Amino acid sequence: MKKLISCEFNMDTGCVELQYTDGSMIAIDCTAVEREVADNLHQRSELDHLIYNDPFSYAELVLNGDPEQYLKAVTRYEPLD
């Protein structure tokens, strides 16, 4: 079983990068994820907060969770009429 040895946001590539003991690496394109799942500025801000402050939780959410459901639960966005 491969073990995660690092998880960090790479500002140069705009990716959260996960490296494993067996030499494999996963790079999550954060811009592409935001385009797919974030509908508004509030949701993008929530994703950005995770990227910068807890990249492991961000990676876990994208790879194993439901980012759209998560964003609906943690953001309250009411458009002005």
N, CA, C and O atoms as a printed pandas DataFrame, in Angstrom:
     atom_number atom_name residue_name chain_id  residue_number  x_coord  y_coord  z_coord
0              1         N          MET        A               1    0.846   -1.185    0.000
1              2        CA          MET        A               1    0.000    0.000    0.000
2              3         C          MET        A               1    0.888    1.244    0.000
3              4         O          MET        A               1    1.823    1.353    0.794
4              5         N          LYS        A               2    0.589    2.158   -0.882
5              6        CA          LYS        A               2    1.372    3.387   -0.930
6              7         C          LYS        A               2    0.912    4.334    0.160
7              8         O          LYS        A               2   -0.273    4.420    0.482
8              9         N          LYS        A               3    1.883    5.042    0.721
9             10        CA          LYS        A               3    1.621    5.958    1.821
10            11         C          LYS        A               3    1.905    7.389    1.365
11            12         O          LYS        A               3    2.914    7.654    0.712
12            13         N          LEU        A               4    1.013    8.297    1.713
13            14        CA          LEU        A               4    1.168    9.704    1.365
14            15         C          LEU        A               4    2.315   10.296    2.177
15            16         O          LEU        A               4    2.349   10.157    3.399
16            17         N          ILE        A               5    3.257   10.959    1.497
17            18        CA          ILE        A               5    4.374   11.572    2.210
18            19         C          ILE        A               5    4.337   13.099    2.179
19            20         O          ILE        A               5    4.938   13.746    3.036
20            21         N          SER        A               6    3.638   13.682    1.199
21            22        CA          SER        A               6    3.482   15.139    1.208
22            23         C          SER        A               6    2.245   15.552    0.431
23            24         O          SER        A               6    1.813   14.882   -0.506
24            25         N          CYS        A               7    1.694   16.675    0.853
25            26        CA          CYS        A               7    0.523   17.257    0.193
26            27         C          CYS        A               7    0.641   18.762    0.371
27            28         O          CYS        A               7    0.575   19.275    1.488
28            29         N          GLU        A               8    0.817   19.464   -0.745
29            30        CA          GLU        A               8    0.946   20.914   -0.656
30            31         C          GLU        A               8    0.469   21.580   -1.936
31            32         O          GLU        A               8    0.393   20.963   -2.999
32            33         N          PHE        A               9    0.152   22.860   -1.796
33            34        CA          PHE        A               9   -0.276   23.652   -2.940
34            35         C          PHE        A               9    0.956   24.235   -3.616
35            36         O          PHE        A               9    1.795   24.850   -2.957
36            37         N          ASN        A              10    1.067   24.047   -4.915
37            38        CA          ASN        A              10    2.162   24.591   -5.700
38            39         C          ASN        A              10    1.639   25.819   -6.436
39            40         O          ASN        A              10    0.848   25.701   -7.372
40            41         N          MET        A              11    2.083   26.991   -6.010
41            42        CA          MET        A              11    1.592   28.245   -6.602
42            43         C          MET        A              11    2.009   28.392   -8.067
43            44         O          MET        A              11    1.312   29.039   -8.848
44            45         N          ASP        A              12    3.132   27.801   -8.436
45            46        CA          ASP        A              12    3.609   27.917   -9.813
46            47         C          ASP        A              12    2.710   27.191  -10.806
47            48         O          ASP        A              12    2.518   27.652  -11.931
48            49         N          THR        A              13    2.164   26.060  -10.389
49            50        CA          THR        A              13    1.325   25.266  -11.281
50            51         C          THR        A              13   -0.169   25.439  -11.006
51            52         O          THR        A              13   -0.997   25.097  -11.850
52            53         N          GLY        A              14   -0.520   25.968   -9.830
53            54        CA          GLY        A              14   -1.921   26.104   -9.454
54            55         C          GLY        A              14   -2.546   24.769   -9.100
55            56         O          GLY        A              14   -3.754   24.580   -9.244
56            57         N          CYS        A              15   -1.713   23.837   -8.633
57            58        CA          CYS        A              15   -2.174   22.492   -8.323
58            59         C          CYS        A              15   -1.868   22.119   -6.872
59            60         O          CYS        A              15   -0.857   22.534   -6.307
60            61         N          VAL        A              16   -2.758   21.331   -6.290
61            62        CA          VAL        A              16   -2.442   20.657   -5.030
62            63         C          VAL        A              16   -1.772   19.359   -5.435
63            64         O          VAL        A              16   -2.334   18.561   -6.186
64            65         N          GLU        A              17   -0.554   19.154   -4.923
65            66        CA          GLU        A              17    0.237   17.990   -5.323
66            67         C          GLU        A              17    0.397   17.026   -4.154
67            68         O          GLU        A              17    0.784   17.413   -3.051
68            69         N          LEU        A              18    0.091   15.767   -4.424
69            70        CA          LEU        A              18    0.242   14.709   -3.437
70            71         C          LEU        A              18    1.345   13.773   -3.909
71            72         O          LEU        A              18    1.344   13.340   -5.061
72            73         N          GLN        A              19    2.293   13.459   -3.020
73            74        CA          GLN        A              19    3.378   12.548   -3.355
74            75         C          GLN        A              19    3.310   11.347   -2.427
75            76         O          GLN        A              19    3.058   11.486   -1.230
76            77         N          TYR        A              20    3.538   10.162   -2.993
77            78        CA          TYR        A              20    3.451    8.908   -2.255
78            79         C          TYR        A              20    4.811    8.223   -2.175
79            80         O          TYR        A              20    5.718    8.522   -2.952
80            81         N          THR        A              21    4.938    7.303   -1.224
81            82        CA          THR        A              21    6.206    6.616   -0.991
82            83         C          THR        A              21    6.677    5.805   -2.183
83            84         O          THR        A              21    7.879    5.592   -2.337
84            85         N          ASP        A              22    5.774    5.348   -3.024
85            86        CA          ASP        A              22    6.177    4.548   -4.177
86            87         C          ASP        A              22    6.626    5.403   -5.369
87            88         O          ASP        A              22    6.898    4.880   -6.450
88            89         N          GLY        A              23    6.700    6.730   -5.158
89            90        CA          GLY        A              23    7.152    7.632   -6.208
90            91         C          GLY        A              23    6.036    8.219   -7.054
91            92         O          GLY        A              23    6.287    9.114   -7.861
92            93         N          SER        A              24    4.827    7.744   -6.892
93            94        CA          SER        A              24    3.719    8.278   -7.687
94            95         C          SER        A              24    3.294    9.640   -7.141
95            96         O          SER        A              24    3.533    9.973   -5.980
96            97         N          MET        A              25    2.662   10.402   -8.008
97            98        CA          MET        A              25    2.239   11.749   -7.656
98            99         C          MET        A              25    0.890   12.041   -8.306
99           100         O          MET        A              25    0.623   11.616   -9.430
100          101         N          ILE        A              26    0.058   12.762   -7.592
101          102        CA          ILE        A              26   -1.222   13.235   -8.117
102          103         C          ILE        A              26   -1.197   14.751   -8.039
103          104         O          ILE        A              26   -0.846   15.314   -7.003
104          105         N          ALA        A              27   -1.564   15.411   -9.119
105          106        CA          ALA        A              27   -1.659   16.871   -9.143
106          107         C          ALA        A              27   -3.113   17.231   -9.469
107          108         O          ALA        A              27   -3.640   16.845  -10.513
108          109         N          ILE        A              28   -3.742   17.967   -8.574
109          110        CA          ILE        A              28   -5.129   18.388   -8.768
110          111         C          ILE        A              28   -5.124   19.825   -9.271
111          112         O          ILE        A              28   -4.670   20.726   -8.565
112          113         N          ASP        A              29   -5.618   20.046  -10.466
113          114        CA          ASP        A              29   -5.687   21.385  -11.057
114          115         C          ASP        A              29   -6.825   22.157  -10.379
115          116         O          ASP        A              29   -7.999   21.925  -10.665
116          117         N          CYS        A              30   -6.468   23.062   -9.495
117          118        CA          CYS        A              30   -7.453   23.775   -8.689
118          119         C          CYS        A              30   -8.347   24.689   -9.523
119          120         O          CYS        A              30   -9.529   24.843   -9.216
120          121         N          THR        A              31   -7.802   25.290  -10.564
121          122        CA          THR        A              31   -8.596   26.159  -11.437
122          123         C          THR        A              31   -9.680   25.352  -12.141
123          124         O          THR        A              31  -10.822   25.800  -12.247
124          125         N          ALA        A              32   -9.327   24.170  -12.619
125          126        CA          ALA        A              32  -10.309   23.319  -13.299
126          127         C          ALA        A              32  -11.400   22.862  -12.334
127          128         O          ALA        A              32  -12.573   22.809  -12.703
128          129         N          VAL        A              33  -11.021   22.536  -11.111
129          130        CA          VAL        A              33  -12.015   22.118  -10.106
130          131         C          VAL        A              33  -12.972   23.268   -9.833
131          132         O          VAL        A              33  -14.186   23.066   -9.792
132          133         N          GLU        A              34  -12.440   24.473   -9.646
133          134        CA          GLU        A              34  -13.307   25.628   -9.387
134          135         C          GLU        A              34  -14.281   25.869  -10.535
135          136         O          GLU        A              34  -15.454   26.165  -10.305
136          137         N          ARG        A              35  -13.804   25.745  -11.758
137          138        CA          ARG        A              35  -14.698   25.934  -12.920
138          139         C          ARG        A              35  -15.839   24.927  -12.926
139          140         O          ARG        A              35  -16.961   25.254  -13.314
140          141         N          GLU        A              36  -15.556   23.721  -12.500
141          142        CA          GLU        A              36  -16.566   22.656  -12.541
142          143         C          GLU        A              36  -17.563   22.706  -11.394
143          144         O          GLU        A              36  -18.746   22.433  -11.600
144          145         N          VAL        A              37  -17.116   23.045  -10.193
145          146        CA          VAL        A              37  -17.998   22.882   -9.035
146          147         C          VAL        A              37  -18.451   24.172   -8.369
147          148         O          VAL        A              37  -19.472   24.165   -7.681
148          149         N          ALA        A              38  -17.738   25.273   -8.543
149          150        CA          ALA        A              38  -18.097   26.516   -7.856
150          151         C          ALA        A              38  -18.979   27.382   -8.748
151          152         O          ALA        A              38  -18.608   27.721   -9.872
152          153         N          ASP        A              39  -20.142   27.730   -8.232
153          154        CA          ASP        A              39  -21.098   28.523   -8.994
154          155         C          ASP        A              39  -20.980   30.021   -8.745
155          156         O          ASP        A              39  -21.473   30.821   -9.540
156          157         N          ASN        A              40  -20.331   30.407   -7.649
157          158        CA          ASN        A              40  -20.273   31.826   -7.305
158          159         C          ASN        A              40  -18.993   32.133   -6.529
159          160         O          ASN        A              40  -18.218   31.234   -6.201
160          161         N          LEU        A              41  -18.790   33.410   -6.246
161          162        CA          LEU        A              41  -17.585   33.871   -5.564
162          163         C          LEU        A              41  -17.461   33.282   -4.158
163          164         O          LEU        A              41  -16.350   33.007   -3.703
164          165         N          HIS        A              42  -18.576   33.088   -3.472
165          166        CA          HIS        A              42  -18.547   32.535   -2.118
166          167         C          HIS        A              42  -18.000   31.107   -2.126
167          168         O          HIS        A              42  -17.200   30.741   -1.264
168          169         N          GLN        A              43  -18.421   30.322   -3.074
169          170        CA          GLN        A              43  -17.946   28.945   -3.168
170          171         C          GLN        A              43  -16.477   28.904   -3.578
171          172         O          GLN        A              43  -15.712   28.092   -3.057
172          173         N          ARG        A              44  -16.081   29.756   -4.493
173          174        CA          ARG        A              44  -14.660   29.822   -4.883
174          175         C          ARG        A              44  -13.791   30.222   -3.693
175          176         O          ARG        A              44  -12.696   29.691   -3.508
176          177         N          SER        A              45  -14.277   31.143   -2.907
177          178        CA          SER        A              45  -13.552   31.583   -1.722
178          179         C          SER        A              45  -13.379   30.440   -0.725
179          180         O          SER        A              45  -12.313   30.293   -0.125
180          181         N          GLU        A              46  -14.408   29.642   -0.549
181          182        CA          GLU        A              46  -14.321   28.487    0.359
182          183         C          GLU        A              46  -13.284   27.493   -0.138
183          184         O          GLU        A              46  -12.494   26.978    0.653
184          185         N          LEU        A              47  -13.277   27.219   -1.432
185          186        CA          LEU        A              47  -12.270   26.312   -1.984
186          187         C          LEU        A              47  -10.872   26.890   -1.824
187          188         O          LEU        A              47   -9.938   26.165   -1.481
188          189         N          ASP        A              48  -10.717   28.188   -2.069
189          190        CA          ASP        A              48   -9.414   28.833   -1.908
190          191         C          ASP        A              48   -8.922   28.723   -0.467
191          192         O          ASP        A              48   -7.740   28.485   -0.222
192          193         N          HIS        A              49   -9.833   28.897    0.476
193          194        CA          HIS        A              49   -9.455   28.768    1.889
194          195         C          HIS        A              49   -8.886   27.381    2.169
195          196         O          HIS        A              49   -7.862   27.252    2.841
196          197         N          LEU        A              50   -9.539   26.359    1.663
197          198        CA          LEU        A              50   -9.027   24.991    1.856
198          199         C          LEU        A              50   -7.679   24.799    1.165
199          200         O          LEU        A              50   -6.766   24.204    1.738
200          201         N          ILE        A              51   -7.555   25.294   -0.049
201          202        CA          ILE        A              51   -6.312   25.124   -0.804
202          203         C          ILE        A              51   -5.126   25.690   -0.036
203          204         O          ILE        A              51   -4.093   25.032    0.087
204          205         N          TYR        A              52   -5.268   26.895    0.477
205          206        CA          TYR        A              52   -4.152   27.562    1.145
206          207         C          TYR        A              52   -3.945   27.105    2.586
207          208         O          TYR        A              52   -2.809   27.059    3.059
208          209         N          ASN        A              53   -5.020   26.767    3.289
209          210        CA          ASN        A              53   -4.916   26.459    4.712
210          211         C          ASN        A              53   -4.923   24.981    5.054
211          212         O          ASN        A              53   -4.394   24.583    6.091
212          213         N          ASP        A              54   -5.514   24.165    4.200
213          214        CA          ASP        A              54   -5.592   22.730    4.479
214          215         C          ASP        A              54   -5.635   21.953    3.160
215          216         O          ASP        A              54   -6.667   21.382    2.806
216          217         N          PRO        A              55   -4.512   21.933    2.435
217          218        CA          PRO        A              55   -4.512   21.268    1.123
218          219         C          PRO        A              55   -4.854   19.783    1.197
219          220         O          PRO        A              55   -5.396   19.231    0.240
220          221         N          PHE        A              56   -4.547   19.126    2.316
221          222        CA          PHE        A              56   -4.904   17.712    2.441
222          223         C          PHE        A              56   -6.424   17.534    2.438
223          224         O          PHE        A              56   -6.942   16.657    1.746
224          225         N          SER        A              57   -7.133   18.352    3.199
225          226        CA          SER        A              57   -8.605   18.263    3.216
226          227         C          SER        A              57   -9.192   18.578    1.848
227          228         O          SER        A              57  -10.167   17.958    1.425
228          229         N          TYR        A              58   -8.590   19.547    1.156
229          230        CA          TYR        A              58   -9.031   19.881   -0.194
230          231         C          TYR        A              58   -8.871   18.671   -1.115
231          232         O          TYR        A              58   -9.793   18.312   -1.847
232          233         N          ALA        A              59   -7.698   18.050   -1.071
233          234        CA          ALA        A              59   -7.437   16.881   -1.920
234          235         C          ALA        A              59   -8.389   15.738   -1.574
235          236         O          ALA        A              59   -8.921   15.070   -2.461
236          237         N          GLU        A              60   -8.593   15.525   -0.296
237          238        CA          GLU        A              60   -9.505   14.458    0.123
238          239         C          GLU        A              60  -10.926   14.727   -0.367
239          240         O          GLU        A              60  -11.618   13.811   -0.812
240          241         N          LEU        A              61  -11.355   15.975   -0.286
241          242        CA          LEU        A              61  -12.686   16.347   -0.763
242          243         C          LEU        A              61  -12.835   16.104   -2.256
243          244         O          LEU        A              61  -13.839   15.549   -2.702
244          245         N          VAL        A              62  -11.840   16.516   -3.028
245          246        CA          VAL        A              62  -11.908   16.380   -4.482
246          247         C          VAL        A              62  -11.816   14.915   -4.907
247          248         O          VAL        A              62  -12.541   14.484   -5.804
248          249         N          LEU        A              63  -10.939   14.155   -4.274
249          250        CA          LEU        A              63  -10.719   12.768   -4.693
250          251         C          LEU        A              63  -11.734   11.782   -4.126
251          252         O          LEU        A              63  -12.070   10.796   -4.781
252          253         N          ASN        A              64  -12.225   12.039   -2.915
253          254        CA          ASN        A              64  -13.081   11.048   -2.254
254          255         C          ASN        A              64  -14.455   11.557   -1.866
255          256         O          ASN        A              64  -15.323   10.772   -1.484
256          257         N          GLY        A              65  -14.662   12.852   -1.958
257          258        CA          GLY        A              65  -15.927   13.412   -1.488
258          259         C          GLY        A              65  -16.792   13.923   -2.612
259          260         O          GLY        A              65  -16.625   13.563   -3.777
260          261         N          ASP        A              66  -17.713   14.766   -2.232
261          262        CA          ASP        A              66  -18.621   15.397   -3.182
262          263         C          ASP        A              66  -18.480   16.911   -3.012
263          264         O          ASP        A              66  -19.197   17.509   -2.210
264          265         N          PRO        A              67  -17.562   17.540   -3.761
265          266        CA          PRO        A              67  -17.316   18.973   -3.566
266          267         C          PRO        A              67  -18.555   19.844   -3.748
267          268         O          PRO        A              67  -18.715   20.836   -3.037
268          269         N          GLU        A              68  -19.421   19.498   -4.673
269          270        CA          GLU        A              68  -20.621   20.309   -4.892
270          271         C          GLU        A              68  -21.534   20.280   -3.667
271          272         O          GLU        A              68  -22.061   21.314   -3.257
272          273         N          GLN        A              69  -21.715   19.107   -3.092
273          274        CA          GLN        A              69  -22.550   18.978   -1.892
274          275         C          GLN        A              69  -21.913   19.708   -0.721
275          276         O          GLN        A              69  -22.607   20.367    0.052
276          277         N          TYR        A              70  -20.600   19.595   -0.586
277          278        CA          TYR        A              70  -19.872   20.286    0.476
278          279         C          TYR        A              70  -20.073   21.800    0.358
279          280         O          TYR        A              70  -20.360   22.468    1.352
280          281         N          LEU        A              71  -19.925   22.331   -0.836
281          282        CA          LEU        A              71  -20.059   23.774   -1.030
282          283         C          LEU        A              71  -21.475   24.254   -0.741
283          284         O          LEU        A              71  -21.664   25.343   -0.199
284          285         N          LYS        A              72  -22.457   23.459   -1.093
285          286        CA          LYS        A              72  -23.839   23.836   -0.790
286          287         C          LYS        A              72  -24.076   23.874    0.713
287          288         O          LYS        A              72  -24.856   24.692    1.202
288          289         N          ALA        A              73  -23.403   22.990    1.446
289          290        CA          ALA        A              73  -23.590   22.906    2.893
290          291         C          ALA        A              73  -22.868   24.021    3.653
291          292         O          ALA        A              73  -23.363   24.481    4.682
292          293         N          VAL        A              74  -21.712   24.461    3.164
293          294        CA          VAL        A              74  -20.914   25.417    3.934
294          295         C          VAL        A              74  -21.053   26.866    3.475
295          296         O          VAL        A              74  -20.613   27.767    4.189
296          297         N          THR        A              75  -21.640   27.119    2.326
297          298        CA          THR        A              75  -21.799   28.501    1.870
298          299         C          THR        A              75  -23.260   28.879    1.799
299          300         O          THR        A              75  -24.114   28.086    1.401
300          301         N          ARG        A              76  -23.520   30.088    2.187
301          302        CA          ARG        A              76  -24.874   30.615    2.085
302          303         C          ARG        A              76  -24.827   31.790    1.117
303          304         O          ARG        A              76  -24.282   32.853    1.416
304          305         N          TYR        A              77  -25.400   31.567   -0.019
305          306        CA          TYR        A              77  -25.397   32.602   -1.059
306          307         C          TYR        A              77  -26.814   32.894   -1.445
307          308         O          TYR        A              77  -27.539   32.021   -1.924
308          309         N          GLU        A              78  -27.212   34.143   -1.232
309          310        CA          GLU        A              78  -28.563   34.574   -1.607
310          311         C          GLU        A              78  -28.418   35.749   -2.566
311          312         O          GLU        A              78  -28.032   36.840   -2.146
312          313         N          PRO        A              79  -28.718   35.548   -3.835
313          314        CA          PRO        A              79  -28.568   36.634   -4.802
314          315         C          PRO        A              79  -29.512   37.786   -4.480
315          316         O          PRO        A              79  -30.618   37.596   -3.973
316          317         N          LEU        A              80  -29.035   38.979   -4.791
317          318        CA          LEU        A              80  -29.879   40.161   -4.625
318          319         C          LEU        A              80  -30.913   40.209   -5.732
319          320         O          LEU        A              80  -30.610   39.952   -6.897
320          321         N          ASP        A              81  -32.110   40.533   -5.362
321          322        CA          ASP        A              81  -33.179   40.625   -6.368
322          323         C          ASP        A              81  -33.357   42.031   -6.857
323          324         O          ASP        A              81  -34.212   42.286   -7.705
